[in-house]
Amino acid sequence: MIADKKQQNNVSAVTGADIAEMSDTPHKPQWWKSVRKSAPALLLLLPFYMLLRYWGVSALWALTVCLLLFMLIVAFLAFTVPKPVAVIAKTGKREGPLSRLSGEMLADFLPDPLVLFDTDGTILYVNYAAREAFPPLARDTSLYLCFRSPEMHSLIQGIIADGQARSTDYLERLPLERWYRASVMTFETAKGEADCFILIFRDQTELRRIDRMRSDFIANASHELRTPLASLRGFIETLQGPARDDAGARERFLGIMQTQADRMSRLIDDLLSLSRLEMKAAIPLKDRVDVGQILCHVVETLAPMASGVGVTIEWVKPDHPVWLPGDRDELIQVFQNLIENACKYGQAGKRVVVTLDEQSAESSQVDALRGFSVSIEDFGPGIPAEHLPRLTERFYRVDVDSSRAHKGTGLGLAIAKHILTRHRGRLIVRSQLGEGSVFTVVFAGS
């Protein structure tokens, strides 16, 4: 039994059964080993014997004393000798921690999804990352039913047909849009036969998002910054030429140039804010915030601006917290944008009404809230119906001149949409010409 183990592994453990099997082999008892280790003590006992004889002790008593001392030394060594190690190794190394880990345990620690399947496309093993990323995956189910896209079917069929490793791009749309680089390779047995296949998914979502943000930023920035840059160049050339000595024109042009520079700065800030939000789209929200408290903060902050344009903000603070899993700063940005837009573009109505609707919440159990909405209503000129579906597009404006006059960049509602998507919320816009607009934010609740 031990010989077989030694042929298979360099390291093997000696169990009680193995010791029983070896009981018939001749071996020295433990006390005899102690006697052998005590043999050098005899060299020290001989001078001691001679010393006792010199002191007049009889030979019998001197020999008896030396023998007792020798037995004490043997007994001491017998109790202090370490017990034999239960691990026998040809290389002299002890058993390592990796020998106690199975292949499945190691696969579960991998951050990338991994699937093992056979020549029929039946799933043999799914690691933890794969179960989290693709819930339909399970043992003894068909891989073709779990991935219905043509590129995945082609990938699986190709490796089964010729055994050649290959890769393809795969898009998972639900629950969130995620891009993967799917790679498949053959898992060969010790005989070199194709026993099964390994499918590994490498998450490429962040890389693609960064590439898309980079291209969108360049396209949008070049489009929106072209006008103020052209304006600045024209004024600079004028100040360097005909208006060089005209003090009045210089003051007027410098004021316009400052306005254009501020507009470019706002554009860049909004684009960077939008990029940061897109990068955090898949990060889960862990904090819980009180929506009523956030609205109170925003209303108090915008009150001076609203009074400056002749608008009164009407808001009734709830008498209990309204909790929501979310990011406080991002929600402040949403409500500040919506209320500020209502004050600026609906100032003809002279008032803005902010309402927190808790129709499905029970007053006695606020923490059991399952859904609520926040509406911002103005009584201004309203928005034409053909513009409503496109309000959250980047740089889309209903009235370009009015938007620029109010220092708008056309990115406010696009930013609000990204924030609400991350908070499981949605924006509903209702408007009629001459009767104002209502922007309603609906949350799924906690």
LUMVO-831833 format. One record per residue (C-alpha): residue number from 1; z, x, y; residue in three letters. Coordinates in nm, 4 decimals. Layout:
TIDO   seq         zz         xx         yy   type
TIDO   NUM          Z          X          Y    ala
...
//
This chain:
TIDO   seq         zz         xx         yy   type
TIDO     1     0.0000     0.0000     0.0000    met
TIDO     2     0.0938     0.2798     0.2449    ile
TIDO     3    -0.2077     0.4850     0.1427    ala
TIDO     4    -0.4397     0.1944     0.2276    asp
TIDO     5    -0.2828     0.1567     0.5677    lys
TIDO     6    -0.3195     0.5279     0.6364    lys
TIDO     7    -0.6879     0.5101     0.5548    gln
TIDO     8    -0.7417     0.2293     0.8062    gln
TIDO     9    -0.5212     0.3386     1.0975    asn
TIDO    10    -0.3786     0.6616     1.2302    asn
TIDO    11    -0.0526     0.4825     1.3017    val
TIDO    12     0.1307     0.2575     1.0540    ser
TIDO    13     0.4797     0.1017     1.0472    ala
TIDO    14     0.7139     0.1499     0.7494    val
TIDO    15     0.8538    -0.1879     0.6478    thr
TIDO    16     1.1352    -0.2772     0.4054    gly
TIDO    17     0.8799    -0.3553     0.1344    ala
TIDO    18     0.7243    -0.0097     0.1753    asp
TIDO    19     1.0646     0.1551     0.1386    ile
TIDO    20     1.1257    -0.0463    -0.1775    ala
TIDO    21     0.7949     0.0746    -0.3175    glu
TIDO    22     0.8906     0.4340    -0.2447    met
TIDO    23     1.2349     0.4015    -0.4058    ser
TIDO    24     1.1136     0.5570    -0.7299    asp
TIDO    25     0.9981     0.8770    -0.5574    thr
TIDO    26     1.2446     1.1674    -0.5724    pro
TIDO    27     1.4244     1.2366    -0.2480    his
TIDO    28     1.7395     1.4160    -0.1348    lys
TIDO    29     2.0440     1.2072    -0.0327    pro
TIDO    30     2.1558     1.2039     0.3292    gln
TIDO    31     2.4788     1.4024     0.2593    trp
TIDO    32     2.2818     1.6835     0.0991    trp
TIDO    33     2.0780     1.7205     0.4182    lys
TIDO    34     2.4027     1.7495     0.6109    ser
TIDO    35     2.5261     2.0216     0.3708    val
TIDO    36     2.2048     2.2159     0.4215    arg
TIDO    37     2.2383     2.1911     0.7991    lys
TIDO    38     2.6027     2.3050     0.7727    ser
TIDO    39     2.5161     2.6192     0.5745    ala
TIDO    40     2.5191     2.8471     0.8839    pro
TIDO    41     2.8837     2.7511     0.9338    ala
TIDO    42     2.9730     2.9582     0.6259    leu
TIDO    43     2.8975     3.2726     0.8214    leu
TIDO    44     3.1642     3.1713     1.0718    leu
TIDO    45     3.4191     3.0673     0.8033    leu
TIDO    46     3.4059     3.4094     0.6296    leu
TIDO    47     3.5619     3.5969     0.9259    pro
TIDO    48     3.8150     3.3134     0.9572    phe
TIDO    49     3.9090     3.3620     0.5898    tyr
TIDO    50     3.9579     3.7359     0.6455    met
TIDO    51     4.1757     3.6631     0.9487    leu
TIDO    52     4.4005     3.4326     0.7443    leu
TIDO    53     4.4409     3.7011     0.4774    arg
TIDO    54     4.5300     3.9562     0.7490    tyr
TIDO    55     4.8036     3.7169     0.8708    trp
TIDO    56     4.9554     3.7161     0.5220    gly
TIDO    57     4.8229     3.3800     0.3976    val
TIDO    58     4.7621     3.3736     0.0249    ser
TIDO    59     4.4032     3.3753    -0.1009    ala
TIDO    60     4.4346     3.0212    -0.2450    leu
TIDO    61     4.5621     2.8696     0.0803    trp
TIDO    62     4.3078     3.0600     0.2889    ala
TIDO    63     4.0222     2.9371     0.0668    leu
TIDO    64     4.1572     2.5801     0.0793    thr
TIDO    65     4.1708     2.5819     0.4621    val
TIDO    66     3.8147     2.7157     0.4912    cys
TIDO    67     3.6880     2.4548     0.2457    leu
TIDO    68     3.8499     2.1713     0.4462    leu
TIDO    69     3.6923     2.3002     0.7658    leu
TIDO    70     3.3499     2.3136     0.5974    phe
TIDO    71     3.3864     1.9528     0.4742    met
TIDO    72     3.4786     1.8390     0.8279    leu
TIDO    73     3.1616     2.0031     0.9622    ile
TIDO    74     2.9494     1.8350     0.6918    val
TIDO    75     3.1017     1.4925     0.7669    ala
TIDO    76     3.0442     1.5368     1.1425    phe
TIDO    77     2.6774     1.6234     1.0945    leu
TIDO    78     2.6308     1.3333     0.8518    ala
TIDO    79     2.7348     1.0814     1.1176    phe
TIDO    80     2.5415     1.2444     1.4033    thr
TIDO    81     2.2047     1.2999     1.2325    val
TIDO    82     1.9500     1.0467     1.3823    pro
TIDO    83     1.8078     0.7814     1.1569    lys
TIDO    84     1.4445     0.8203     1.0478    pro
TIDO    85     1.1828     0.6717     1.2811    val
TIDO    86     1.0147     0.3572     1.1446    ala
TIDO    87     0.6724     0.4654     1.2702    val
TIDO    88     0.4681     0.7211     1.0757    ile
TIDO    89     0.1724     0.8752     1.2556    ala
TIDO    90    -0.0742     1.1368     1.1457    lys
TIDO    91    -0.1240     1.2396     1.5093    thr
TIDO    92     0.2493     1.2416     1.5848    gly
TIDO    93     0.2125     0.9620     1.8464    lys
TIDO    94     0.4142     0.6437     1.8496    arg
TIDO    95     0.2620     0.2986     1.8352    glu
TIDO    96     0.1251     0.1987     2.1820    gly
TIDO    97     0.1355    -0.1397     2.3587    pro
TIDO    98    -0.2407    -0.1978     2.3181    leu
TIDO    99    -0.1982    -0.2237     1.9387    ser
TIDO   100     0.0082    -0.5394     1.9944    arg
TIDO   101    -0.2567    -0.7146     2.2084    leu
TIDO   102    -0.5293    -0.9287     2.0576    ser
TIDO   103    -0.8841    -0.9565     2.1874    gly
TIDO   104    -0.8234    -1.3121     2.3087    glu
TIDO   105    -0.5213    -1.2040     2.5118    met
TIDO   106    -0.7226    -0.9305     2.6811    leu
TIDO   107    -1.0120    -1.1697     2.7517    ala
TIDO   108    -0.7755    -1.4185     2.9177    asp
TIDO   109    -0.6752    -1.1492     3.1662    phe
TIDO   110    -1.0357    -1.1029     3.2830    leu
TIDO   111    -1.1017    -1.2508     3.6308    pro
TIDO   112    -1.4598    -1.3448     3.5381    asp
TIDO   113    -1.5442    -1.6457     3.3172    pro
TIDO   114    -1.6374    -1.5397     2.9627    leu
TIDO   115    -1.7854    -1.7521     2.6831    val
TIDO   116    -1.8485    -1.6522     2.3205    leu
TIDO   117    -2.1112    -1.8573     2.1298    phe
TIDO   118    -2.3037    -1.8371     1.8041    asp
TIDO   119    -2.6717    -1.8539     1.7125    thr
TIDO   120    -2.6655    -2.2366     1.7286    asp
TIDO   121    -2.5329    -2.2410     2.0852    gly
TIDO   122    -2.1896    -2.3594     1.9715    thr
TIDO   123    -1.8971    -2.2277     2.1752    ile
TIDO   124    -1.6602    -2.0063     1.9744    leu
TIDO   125    -1.4229    -1.8936     2.2492    tyr
TIDO   126    -1.3609    -1.9618     2.6211    val
TIDO   127    -1.1261    -1.7446     2.8282    asn
TIDO   128    -0.8858    -1.8767     3.0933    tyr
TIDO   129    -1.1156    -1.8056     3.3907    ala
TIDO   130    -1.4011    -1.9975     3.2259    ala
TIDO   131    -1.1791    -2.2979     3.1537    arg
TIDO   132    -1.0736    -2.3066     3.5190    glu
TIDO   133    -1.4259    -2.2652     3.6592    ala
TIDO   134    -1.6043    -2.4951     3.4120    phe
TIDO   135    -1.3661    -2.7640     3.2759    pro
TIDO   136    -1.6226    -2.9112     3.0284    pro
TIDO   137    -1.6224    -2.5858     2.8298    leu
TIDO   138    -1.4306    -2.6126     2.5029    ala
TIDO   139    -1.4474    -2.4692     2.1527    arg
TIDO   140    -1.6841    -2.6221     1.8987    asp
TIDO   141    -1.8938    -2.7891     2.1706    thr
TIDO   142    -2.2579    -2.7201     2.2484    ser
TIDO   143    -2.3255    -2.4778     2.5316    leu
TIDO   144    -2.6467    -2.6643     2.6101    tyr
TIDO   145    -2.4501    -2.9815     2.6944    leu
TIDO   146    -2.2108    -2.7967     2.9252    cys
TIDO   147    -2.4901    -2.6293     3.1255    phe
TIDO   148    -2.7888    -2.8559     3.1744    arg
TIDO   149    -2.9830    -2.6423     3.4227    ser
TIDO   150    -3.3186    -2.5062     3.3005    pro
TIDO   151    -3.2333    -2.1466     3.3913    glu
TIDO   152    -2.9193    -2.1529     3.1742    met
TIDO   153    -3.1062    -2.3060     2.8799    his
TIDO   154    -3.3736    -2.0386     2.9132    ser
TIDO   155    -3.1061    -1.7688     2.9250    leu
TIDO   156    -2.9310    -1.8945     2.6101    ile
TIDO   157    -3.2500    -1.9540     2.4134    gln
TIDO   158    -3.3871    -1.6120     2.5084    gly
TIDO   159    -3.0869    -1.4141     2.3839    ile
TIDO   160    -3.0784    -1.6119     2.0580    ile
TIDO   161    -3.4511    -1.5535     2.0019    ala
TIDO   162    -3.4759    -1.1766     2.0596    asp
TIDO   163    -3.1179    -1.0522     2.1167    gly
TIDO   164    -3.2142    -0.8762     2.4408    gln
TIDO   165    -2.9551    -0.8770     2.7223    ala
TIDO   166    -3.0620    -1.0619     3.0378    arg
TIDO   167    -2.9261    -1.2236     3.3557    ser
TIDO   168    -3.0017    -1.5150     3.5853    thr
TIDO   169    -2.8591    -1.6847     3.8963    asp
TIDO   170    -2.6714    -2.0079     3.8391    tyr
TIDO   171    -2.5582    -2.2640     4.1002    leu
TIDO   172    -2.2550    -2.4840     4.0255    glu
TIDO   173    -2.2506    -2.7762     4.2709    arg
TIDO   174    -1.9282    -2.9582     4.1787    leu
TIDO   175    -1.6507    -2.9707     4.2853    pro
TIDO   176    -1.7580    -2.6973     4.5302    leu
TIDO   177    -2.0894    -2.5197     4.5609    glu
TIDO   178    -2.0544    -2.1807     4.3912    arg
TIDO   179    -2.3149    -1.9203     4.2970    trp
TIDO   180    -2.2812    -1.7109     3.9810    tyr
TIDO   181    -2.4711    -1.4237     3.8250    arg
TIDO   182    -2.4813    -1.5199     3.4561    ala
TIDO   183    -2.5297    -1.2304     3.2124    ser
TIDO   184    -2.5607    -1.2613     2.8349    val
TIDO   185    -2.5537    -0.9912     2.5697    met
TIDO   186    -2.5389    -0.9587     2.1912    thr
TIDO   187    -2.2047    -0.9035     2.0163    phe
TIDO   188    -2.2895    -0.7007     1.7052    glu
TIDO   189    -2.0741    -0.6615     1.3955    thr
TIDO   190    -1.9877    -0.3301     1.2301    ala
TIDO   191    -2.3068    -0.3615     1.0221    lys
TIDO   192    -2.5220    -0.3956     1.3345    gly
TIDO   193    -2.5959    -0.7634     1.2813    glu
TIDO   194    -2.6084    -1.0166     1.5690    ala
TIDO   195    -2.3040    -1.2222     1.4805    asp
TIDO   196    -2.2527    -1.3968     1.8189    cys
TIDO   197    -2.3260    -1.3626     2.1902    phe
TIDO   198    -2.1187    -1.3088     2.5066    ile
TIDO   199    -2.1904    -1.4982     2.8295    leu
TIDO   200    -2.0225    -1.3619     3.1459    ile
TIDO   201    -2.0301    -1.5176     3.4935    phe
TIDO   202    -1.9885    -1.2994     3.8026    arg
TIDO   203    -1.9008    -1.5008     4.1170    asp
TIDO   204    -2.1571    -1.4340     4.3916    gln
TIDO   205    -2.0488    -1.7149     4.6269    thr
TIDO   206    -1.8929    -1.4967     4.8941    glu
TIDO   207    -2.1867    -1.2552     4.8982    leu
TIDO   208    -2.4371    -1.5361     4.9392    arg
TIDO   209    -2.2227    -1.7055     5.2020    arg
TIDO   210    -2.2008    -1.3842     5.4003    ile
TIDO   211    -2.5779    -1.3326     5.3778    asp
TIDO   212    -2.6424    -1.6906     5.4862    arg
TIDO   213    -2.3949    -1.6662     5.7727    met
TIDO   214    -2.5557    -1.3439     5.8864    arg
TIDO   215    -2.9037    -1.4963     5.8912    ser
TIDO   216    -2.7803    -1.8183     6.0558    asp
TIDO   217    -2.5896    -1.6229     6.3162    phe
TIDO   218    -2.8945    -1.4147     6.4061    ile
TIDO   219    -3.1231    -1.7203     6.4240    ala
TIDO   220    -2.8821    -1.9368     6.6230    asn
TIDO   221    -2.7612    -1.6605     6.8502    ala
TIDO   222    -3.1129    -1.5448     6.9341    ser
TIDO   223    -3.2152    -1.9030     7.0115    his
TIDO   224    -2.9146    -1.9973     7.2240    glu
TIDO   225    -2.8713    -1.6647     7.4018    leu
TIDO   226    -3.2350    -1.6331     7.5023    arg
TIDO   227    -3.2034    -1.8695     7.8010    thr
TIDO   228    -2.8919    -1.7167     7.9639    pro
TIDO   229    -3.0213    -1.3652     7.9003    leu
TIDO   230    -3.3524    -1.4494     8.0638    ala
TIDO   231    -3.1611    -1.5997     8.3568    ser
TIDO   232    -2.9462    -1.2902     8.3935    leu
TIDO   233    -3.2477    -1.0608     8.3850    arg
TIDO   234    -3.4214    -1.2686     8.6533    gly
TIDO   235    -3.1213    -1.2628     8.8858    phe
TIDO   236    -3.0682    -0.8888     8.8309    ile
TIDO   237    -3.4317    -0.8166     8.9186    glu
TIDO   238    -3.3993    -1.0358     9.2281    thr
TIDO   239    -3.0814    -0.8586     9.3402    leu
TIDO   240    -3.2486    -0.5216     9.2849    gln
TIDO   241    -3.5556    -0.6300     9.4807    gly
TIDO   242    -3.6017    -0.8935     9.7541    pro
TIDO   243    -3.2335    -0.9985     9.7754    ala
TIDO   244    -3.0945    -0.6459     9.7842    arg
TIDO   245    -2.9716    -0.6787    10.1425    asp
TIDO   246    -2.9137    -1.0562    10.1434    asp
TIDO   247    -2.5347    -1.1053    10.1254    ala
TIDO   248    -2.5538    -1.4853    10.0924    gly
TIDO   249    -2.8075    -1.4756     9.8091    ala
TIDO   250    -2.6077    -1.2040     9.6355    arg
TIDO   251    -2.2901    -1.4133     9.6313    glu
TIDO   252    -2.4791    -1.7197     9.5065    arg
TIDO   253    -2.6629    -1.5291     9.2341    phe
TIDO   254    -2.3496    -1.3475     9.1160    leu
TIDO   255    -2.1752    -1.6833     9.0737    gly
TIDO   256    -2.4622    -1.8118     8.8596    ile
TIDO   257    -2.4655    -1.4900     8.6581    met
TIDO   258    -2.0920    -1.5257     8.5942    gln
TIDO   259    -2.1501    -1.8805     8.4673    thr
TIDO   260    -2.4244    -1.7644     8.2290    gln
TIDO   261    -2.2108    -1.4761     8.1028    ala
TIDO   262    -1.9210    -1.7167     8.0349    asp
TIDO   263    -2.1581    -1.9427     7.8436    arg
TIDO   264    -2.2721    -1.6549     7.6226    met
TIDO   265    -1.9091    -1.5604     7.5588    ser
TIDO   266    -1.8272    -1.9173     7.4512    arg
TIDO   267    -2.1295    -1.9223     7.2217    leu
TIDO   268    -2.0240    -1.6014     7.0495    ile
TIDO   269    -1.6636    -1.7207     7.0116    asp
TIDO   270    -1.7748    -2.0493     6.8557    asp
TIDO   271    -2.0164    -1.8767     6.6193    leu
TIDO   272    -1.7471    -1.6366     6.5035    leu
TIDO   273    -1.5038    -1.9262     6.4594    ser
TIDO   274    -1.7615    -2.1109     6.2486    leu
TIDO   275    -1.8209    -1.8019     6.0364    ser
TIDO   276    -1.4483    -1.7580     5.9706    arg
TIDO   277    -1.4186    -2.1218     5.8643    leu
TIDO   278    -1.7066    -2.0897     5.6196    glu
TIDO   279    -1.5464    -1.7826     5.4646    met
TIDO   280    -1.2189    -1.9747     5.4103    lys
TIDO   281    -1.3856    -2.2857     5.2671    ala
TIDO   282    -1.2719    -2.2165     4.9087    ala
TIDO   283    -0.9172    -2.0982     4.9950    ile
TIDO   284    -0.6632    -2.3678     4.8976    pro
TIDO   285    -0.4248    -2.5140     5.1560    leu
TIDO   286    -0.0579    -2.4543     5.0753    lys
TIDO   287     0.1289    -2.5654     5.3903    asp
TIDO   288     0.2274    -2.9219     5.4819    arg
TIDO   289     0.1978    -3.0278     5.8473    val
TIDO   290     0.2990    -3.3351     6.0455    asp
TIDO   291    -0.0186    -3.4901     6.1884    val
TIDO   292     0.1765    -3.6953     6.4436    gly
TIDO   293     0.3388    -3.3837     6.5844    gln
TIDO   294     0.0007    -3.2093     6.6064    ile
TIDO   295    -0.1483    -3.5040     6.7996    leu
TIDO   296     0.1479    -3.5046     7.0402    cys
TIDO   297     0.0930    -3.1356     7.1067    his
TIDO   298    -0.2800    -3.1814     7.1700    val
TIDO   299    -0.2303    -3.4828     7.3997    val
TIDO   300     0.0304    -3.2987     7.6074    glu
TIDO   301    -0.1944    -2.9922     7.6310    thr
TIDO   302    -0.5011    -3.1890     7.7453    leu
TIDO   303    -0.3153    -3.4216     7.9841    ala
TIDO   304    -0.3769    -3.2011     8.2956    pro
TIDO   305    -0.7482    -3.1691     8.2138    met
TIDO   306    -0.7790    -3.5441     8.1583    ala
TIDO   307    -0.6082    -3.6301     8.4876    ser
TIDO   308    -0.8402    -3.3829     8.6588    gly
TIDO   309    -1.1436    -3.5921     8.5600    val
TIDO   310    -0.9662    -3.9234     8.6231    gly
TIDO   311    -0.8974    -4.0153     8.2576    val
TIDO   312    -0.5716    -4.1442     8.1084    thr
TIDO   313    -0.4923    -4.0640     7.7444    ile
TIDO   314    -0.3116    -4.3511     7.5697    glu
TIDO   315    -0.1138    -4.2452     7.2655    trp
TIDO   316     0.1795    -4.3947     7.0802    val
TIDO   317     0.3858    -4.1416     6.8874    lys
TIDO   318     0.4854    -4.2546     6.5340    pro
TIDO   319     0.8582    -4.2786     6.4633    asp
TIDO   320     0.8297    -4.0890     6.1328    his
TIDO   321     0.6420    -3.7819     6.0051    pro
TIDO   322     0.2942    -3.8198     5.8606    val
TIDO   323     0.2492    -3.5283     5.6222    trp
TIDO   324    -0.0770    -3.3656     5.5218    leu
TIDO   325    -0.1563    -3.0436     5.3288    pro
TIDO   326    -0.3363    -2.8376     5.5891    gly
TIDO   327    -0.3595    -2.5598     5.8443    asp
TIDO   328    -0.1879    -2.6431     6.1742    arg
TIDO   329    -0.4142    -2.4303     6.3975    asp
TIDO   330    -0.7342    -2.5673     6.2439    glu
TIDO   331    -0.6225    -2.9302     6.2820    leu
TIDO   332    -0.5251    -2.8649     6.6439    ile
TIDO   333    -0.8775    -2.7325     6.6981    gln
TIDO   334    -1.0292    -3.0520     6.5512    val
TIDO   335    -0.8265    -3.3003     6.7556    phe
TIDO   336    -0.8500    -3.0922     7.0711    gln
TIDO   337    -1.2284    -3.0874     7.0439    asn
TIDO   338    -1.2560    -3.4631     6.9820    leu
TIDO   339    -1.0122    -3.5680     7.2565    ile
TIDO   340    -1.1601    -3.3219     7.5057    glu
TIDO   341    -1.5118    -3.4529     7.4350    asn
TIDO   342    -1.3895    -3.8110     7.4827    ala
TIDO   343    -1.2414    -3.7200     7.8208    cys
TIDO   344    -1.5491    -3.5298     7.9395    lys
TIDO   345    -1.8344    -3.7488     7.8152    tyr
TIDO   346    -1.6496    -4.0820     7.8348    gly
TIDO   347    -1.4802    -4.0303     8.1690    gln
TIDO   348    -1.6665    -4.3288     8.3134    ala
TIDO   349    -1.4346    -4.5520     8.1068    gly
TIDO   350    -1.1256    -4.3957     8.2730    lys
TIDO   351    -0.9194    -4.3969     7.9519    arg
TIDO   352    -0.9070    -4.2590     7.5988    val
TIDO   353    -0.7083    -4.4237     7.3173    val
TIDO   354    -0.5713    -4.2114     7.0324    val
TIDO   355    -0.4584    -4.4099     6.7257    thr
TIDO   356    -0.2916    -4.3023     6.4025    leu
TIDO   357    -0.3574    -4.5715     6.1411    asp
TIDO   358    -0.1329    -4.5810     5.8311    glu
TIDO   359    -0.2521    -4.9009     5.6657    gln
TIDO   360    -0.1924    -4.7748     5.3106    ser
TIDO   361     0.1404    -4.6080     5.3805    ala
TIDO   362     0.4758    -4.7669     5.3087    glu
TIDO   363     0.7188    -4.7399     5.5971    ser
TIDO   364     1.0119    -4.6805     5.3631    ser
TIDO   365     0.8363    -4.4081     5.1653    gln
TIDO   366     0.6378    -4.1940     5.4056    val
TIDO   367     0.6011    -3.9095     5.1568    asp
TIDO   368     0.4115    -4.1499     4.9279    ala
TIDO   369     0.1287    -4.1699     5.1835    leu
TIDO   370    -0.2063    -4.1857     5.0064    arg
TIDO   371    -0.4443    -4.2057     5.3031    gly
TIDO   372    -0.4581    -4.2462     5.6789    phe
TIDO   373    -0.6947    -4.2051     5.9731    ser
TIDO   374    -0.6901    -4.0821     6.3315    val
TIDO   375    -0.9308    -4.2444     6.5774    ser
TIDO   376    -1.0238    -4.1294     6.9293    ile
TIDO   377    -1.1877    -4.4052     7.1343    glu
TIDO   378    -1.3481    -4.3729     7.4765    asp
TIDO   379    -1.5085    -4.6413     7.6967    phe
TIDO   380    -1.7931    -4.4389     7.8392    gly
TIDO   381    -2.1713    -4.4849     7.8205    pro
TIDO   382    -2.1868    -4.4515     7.4407    gly
TIDO   383    -2.4304    -4.2652     7.2166    ile
TIDO   384    -2.7749    -4.3923     7.1094    pro
TIDO   385    -2.7899    -4.4829     6.7399    ala
TIDO   386    -3.0677    -4.2344     6.6597    glu
TIDO   387    -2.8417    -3.9432     6.7553    his
TIDO   388    -2.5372    -4.0376     6.5456    leu
TIDO   389    -2.6491    -3.8854     6.2089    pro
TIDO   390    -2.7143    -3.5456     6.3699    arg
TIDO   391    -2.4053    -3.5032     6.5876    leu
TIDO   392    -2.2400    -3.2488     6.3552    thr
TIDO   393    -2.5460    -3.0223     6.3332    glu
TIDO   394    -2.5195    -2.6825     6.4913    arg
TIDO   395    -2.6375    -2.6691     6.8540    phe
TIDO   396    -2.7404    -3.0362     6.8483    tyr
TIDO   397    -2.6879    -3.2094     7.1821    arg
TIDO   398    -2.7463    -3.5705     7.2850    val
TIDO   399    -2.7981    -3.4663     7.6478    asp
TIDO   400    -2.8603    -3.0943     7.6965    val
TIDO   401    -2.8019    -3.0988     8.0731    asp
TIDO   402    -2.4787    -3.2956     8.0422    ser
TIDO   403    -2.3536    -3.0684     7.7646    ser
TIDO   404    -2.4170    -2.7539     7.9634    arg
TIDO   405    -2.2630    -2.9080     8.2725    ala
TIDO   406    -1.9431    -2.9650     8.0722    his
TIDO   407    -1.9593    -2.6084     7.9304    lys
TIDO   408    -2.0447    -2.7271     7.5799    gly
TIDO   409    -2.1996    -2.4979     7.3192    thr
TIDO   410    -2.3176    -2.7598     7.0703    gly
TIDO   411    -2.0914    -2.6143     6.8013    leu
TIDO   412    -1.7696    -2.8132     6.8513    gly
TIDO   413    -1.8450    -3.0957     6.6080    leu
TIDO   414    -1.9954    -2.8540     6.3534    ala
TIDO   415    -1.6677    -2.6594     6.3571    ile
TIDO   416    -1.4691    -2.9837     6.3264    ala
TIDO   417    -1.6801    -3.0889     6.0266    lys
TIDO   418    -1.6125    -2.7621     5.8416    his
TIDO   419    -1.2394    -2.7888     5.9054    ile
TIDO   420    -1.2256    -3.1494     5.7861    leu
TIDO   421    -1.4217    -3.0665     5.4716    thr
TIDO   422    -1.1606    -2.8050     5.3831    arg
TIDO   423    -0.8835    -3.0618     5.4483    his
TIDO   424    -1.0494    -3.3302     5.2297    arg
TIDO   425    -1.1294    -3.5328     5.5387    gly
TIDO   426    -1.4442    -3.6823     5.6883    arg
TIDO   427    -1.5629    -3.7766     6.0336    leu
TIDO   428    -1.7000    -4.1266     6.1041    ile
TIDO   429    -1.8723    -4.1976     6.4378    val
TIDO   430    -1.9371    -4.5460     6.5729    arg
TIDO   431    -2.0902    -4.6091     6.9133    ser
TIDO   432    -2.2757    -4.8695     7.1162    gln
TIDO   433    -2.4533    -4.8098     7.4426    leu
TIDO   434    -2.2445    -4.9201     7.7369    gly
TIDO   435    -1.9336    -4.9850     7.5253    glu
TIDO   436    -1.8116    -4.6342     7.4403    gly
TIDO   437    -1.7647    -4.4396     7.1168    ser
TIDO   438    -1.5057    -4.4134     6.8431    val
TIDO   439    -1.4618    -4.0895     6.6460    phe
TIDO   440    -1.2485    -4.1542     6.3351    thr
TIDO   441    -1.1073    -3.8818     6.1144    val
TIDO   442    -1.0196    -4.0130     5.7659    val
TIDO   443    -0.7854    -3.8106     5.5423    phe
TIDO   444    -0.7263    -3.8576     5.1727    ala
TIDO   445    -0.3544    -3.7965     5.2326    gly
TIDO   446    -0.1027    -3.5999     5.0335    ser
//
